[in-house]
Amino acid sequence: MLDVHADRSTFHRFDKFNEKYNPLGHGLLRNIFIKTQNHIKGRYFAEVIDGTIKEIEQQGTVKAEPRVSVYGRNPQEWDHVAEWVLDNKLISPSIRWLVQHPRIFDAL
């Protein structure tokens, strides 16, 4: 099992939340498949989100709030996320992007 779901243990600790999104327990797989900045420029993640947007738009009454993280490690992070969304045309009236800023101080 991939074990990539959130549960009660992930609500208050972002590091626990992140651990849940490591497919098969490997952070490298998360970097490859569900990151916006990687060697494939987030293409796989964008394709998944694009497919989700198309399904949501067909249903008509469903909305979604996809999340991406900005850690604050460099001033260009916001620009990279915005470029990724725009370059991959991931804009729709059916979704609202949430940008989360995790409180992981040792990551800064």
WOMOTA-V359295 format. One line per field, one symbol per residue. ss: DSSP state (~ for helix, > for strand, _ for the rest). psi: psi as a letter, one per 20 degrees, with the letter a starting at -180 (. if undefined). burial: 1 if it has 16 or more other C-alpha atoms within 10 Angstrom, else 0. A space follows every 10 residues. Layout:
# WOMOTA-V359295
ss = ???
psi = ???
burial = ???
This chain:
# WOMOTA-V359295
ss = _______~~~ ___~~~~~~~ __~~~_~~~~ ~~~_______ __~~~~~~~~ ~~~~~~~~~_ ___>__>>>_ ______~~~~ ~~~~~~~___ ____>__>>> ____~~~_
psi = qhllqqahii hiohhhghhh knpkjohhhg hghlqhoahj kjgggghggg hggggghhhg iqqqmqqqqo ikhqiigggg gggggghjll pqiiqpppoq nqmnhii.
burial = 0001000000 0000001011 1110000001 1111111000 0110110011 0010011000 0000000001 1000000000 1001100001 0001100000 00000000
